[in-house]
Amino acid sequence: MPDNTSTDPVQETRDAFNKAAALFNDVLDNGDADDAQINAAQQALEQTQIAYGDAVLSQLEQRTVFLRTLTRALEQIISSIQINPIGDILDRADSLLASVNKIISNSGSSSGQDSA
Amino acid sequence: MNNRLILTFILGLFLASCAQIPMGAFNSYRDAFTAARTASEAVLTEHEKTEKIQQERKAAFQASQGNPQPPFPEHFDPKKEIENAGKKSGIEERLAAWDVISRYNDALLALAEGQTPTQLSGSFTALGKSLDTFAGSLGASIPGLGPVFSVADTILKVAEQERVRREFNRALKAGEPVVMKIIDFYIDETQYYYGLRRSQTVVAMAGQKRQVRNYAKQMYILSRDYKEPAKDSDEGKSKSAIRKQMAEIMAAVGLPANISTTQNGVKEKWAALEGKGSQPYTRIVDTQLLQFIQAAKSNVAAYQAQEKNLVAYYKALGEYTLVLQKLKTILETLLVSADTPMPLTSTAETVLRTALKVKSQIDALETP
């Protein structure tokens, strides 16, 4: 069965932080609120911000793994591009040229021997 | 024979003119990429600062709760140390991903501009000359050997252009979806950058607001102890001006104008600064109130600077996502142009302009 209770930790902690921020403002807006109440609201705000920050940083860390798979995939494509189709033909042409030059130089030296 | 050669040559030229790598679209994409990368590096570097602030905030919070984390771990974990050796940070990985795309672009460029068919045909011309020399050395001649190699050069040139074009297209089609996903990755990430930054700013602004509230309350309490001066007296006029400034200061940080304290069941508005005491309102009291105003003003300035900074950050991220979106459009155009030559509708110029704007906006930001 699918888990319908699973929540997004970033969303969840952000909602909690936003509620804490709204509560803190409500407390400040109330002229009868004392320092203890304000301190408690401010601490809740700090605490929820830390929790939200943790969730965001954890989410970014998870995303880094996904990015790594993408960059690896692109690296593989780059490697496949490095196989130069022209280079192969050029190598074959150069090799053929080298063979012909070798034959020419051999035939030149052998014909020189013949004439001698 | 000659007619056939001419026809082959014309065919070669025709093929060469039909199938070309879309260099205009490719150059536009590369320019847009460079601009987008510059903007992204500015955004990523800025976010790195936000992450660092978050770590410092967390450490400070834990310390304030009597639970400071020592700068050394409880246990030494050799496996973890080996795993972490040379490991890049999240930001470094994000910066490096741009580098991978850059290398992909360079590889495409190498295909487009690298090994030229001229170089190739040079080899075959040399081969033809060598065979001629060889035949000559044997005292024989091969009729038409020169023209045959000349045609071979032309055909090969066209064939290689086509081969390179196909390889370029293949590499482009293979890499494009991955590059698109990486760009989408950068676009999606901005929500987390903004979220974290906003939360830090909200906390910082809350601190400033609390300070202003404290000053407002102290002013209310101080005023309460003294008799209300006559409206048309110098003190009365001064107090009236202070009252106005106080209302402005409270409004600037979002404190309601009707904020009040209940005294014996009656609500007394702070901003009214009503004198309830019997002592006369003197210049000294006036000066004290003005000092509170000055102190509160510096908090208001800090509060507004935070607010402005966050608005600027939001705007910069907005422009940044537009730059990335535009880069995607230009890459899409390149992909389509590879099969069907088409006029460039999106140029890198607008991307470059917006990217530079993003960089200057980010550079002008202050830390929360």
Contacts between the chains, C-beta under 8 A, distances in Angstrom:
chain1	res1	chain2	res2	distance
A	10	B	192	7.3
A	10	B	195	7.3
A	14	B	195	6.3
A	14	B	199	7.7
A	17	B	199	5.7
A	17	B	202	7.8
A	21	B	202	5.3
A	21	B	206	6.9
A	24	B	206	5.5
A	25	B	206	7.7
A	25	B	209	7.7
A	25	B	254	7.2
A	28	B	206	7.9
A	28	B	209	6.0
A	28	B	210	6.3
A	28	B	213	5.3
A	28	B	255	6.9
A	29	B	255	6.6
A	29	B	256	5.3
A	29	B	259	6.2
A	30	B	259	7.7
A	31	B	217	7.5
A	31	B	259	4.6
A	31	B	260	4.7
A	31	B	261	4.5
A	31	B	262	7.7
A	31	B	267	7.9
A	31	B	270	6.2
A	32	B	261	6.0
A	32	B	262	5.5
A	38	B	210	6.5
A	42	B	206	6.8
A	42	B	207	7.8
A	42	B	210	6.8
A	45	B	202	7.9
A	45	B	203	6.1
A	45	B	206	5.9
A	46	B	61	5.6
A	46	B	203	6.4
A	47	B	61	7.4
A	49	B	57	7.4
A	49	B	199	5.0
A	49	B	200	7.1
A	49	B	202	7.6
A	49	B	203	5.1
A	50	B	57	6.8
A	50	B	58	5.3
A	50	B	61	5.4
A	52	B	195	7.4
A	52	B	196	7.7
A	52	B	199	5.4
A	53	B	54	4.4
A	53	B	57	7.1
A	53	B	58	6.7
A	53	B	196	6.0
A	53	B	199	6.7
A	53	B	200	7.9
A	54	B	58	7.5
A	56	B	192	5.1
A	56	B	195	6.0
A	56	B	196	4.8
A	57	B	51	6.6
A	57	B	54	6.8
A	57	B	196	7.8
A	59	B	192	6.2
A	60	B	90	5.6
A	60	B	189	7.3
A	60	B	192	5.8
A	61	B	90	6.0
A	63	B	185	7.2
A	63	B	189	6.8
A	64	B	90	4.7
A	64	B	93	5.2
A	64	B	94	7.6
A	66	B	185	7.1
A	67	B	93	6.1
A	67	B	94	6.7
A	67	B	97	5.7
A	67	B	182	7.1
A	67	B	185	5.7
A	68	B	93	6.5
A	70	B	97	7.2
A	70	B	178	5.8
A	70	B	181	5.5
A	70	B	182	5.2
A	70	B	185	6.7
A	71	B	93	7.9
A	71	B	96	7.1
A	71	B	97	5.0
A	71	B	100	4.6
A	71	B	182	7.3
A	73	B	178	5.0
A	74	B	100	5.2
A	74	B	101	6.8
A	74	B	104	5.6
A	74	B	175	6.1
A	74	B	178	4.7
A	74	B	179	6.9
A	74	B	182	7.3
A	75	B	100	6.2
A	77	B	104	6.7
A	77	B	171	6.6
A	77	B	174	4.9
A	77	B	175	4.6
A	77	B	178	6.7
A	78	B	100	7.5
A	78	B	103	5.6
A	78	B	104	5.2
A	78	B	107	5.1
A	78	B	175	7.8
A	80	B	171	7.3
A	80	B	174	7.2
A	81	B	104	7.8
A	81	B	107	4.2
A	81	B	108	7.1
A	81	B	110	7.8
A	81	B	111	6.5
A	81	B	167	7.4
A	81	B	171	4.5
A	82	B	107	6.6
A	84	B	114	7.4
A	84	B	115	6.1
A	85	B	160	7.8
A	85	B	163	5.0
A	85	B	164	6.9
A	85	B	167	5.4
A	86	B	115	4.2
A	86	B	117	7.5
A	86	B	120	6.1
A	86	B	160	5.5
A	86	B	163	7.1
A	86	B	164	6.5
A	87	B	115	6.2
A	89	B	120	6.6
A	89	B	156	7.6
A	89	B	160	7.0
A	90	B	115	6.8
A	90	B	119	7.0
A	90	B	120	5.5
A	90	B	123	6.2
A	93	B	120	6.8
A	93	B	123	4.1
A	93	B	124	5.9
A	93	B	127	6.5
A	94	B	123	5.9
A	96	B	127	6.0
A	97	B	123	6.1
A	97	B	126	5.7
A	97	B	127	4.8
A	97	B	130	6.2
A	100	B	127	6.3
A	100	B	130	4.4
A	100	B	131	6.0
A	100	B	134	6.2
A	101	B	130	5.6
A	103	B	134	6.3
A	104	B	130	6.2
A	104	B	133	5.8
A	104	B	134	4.6
A	104	B	137	6.2
A	107	B	134	6.9
A	107	B	137	5.7
A	107	B	138	6.8
A	108	B	137	5.8
A	111	B	137	6.8
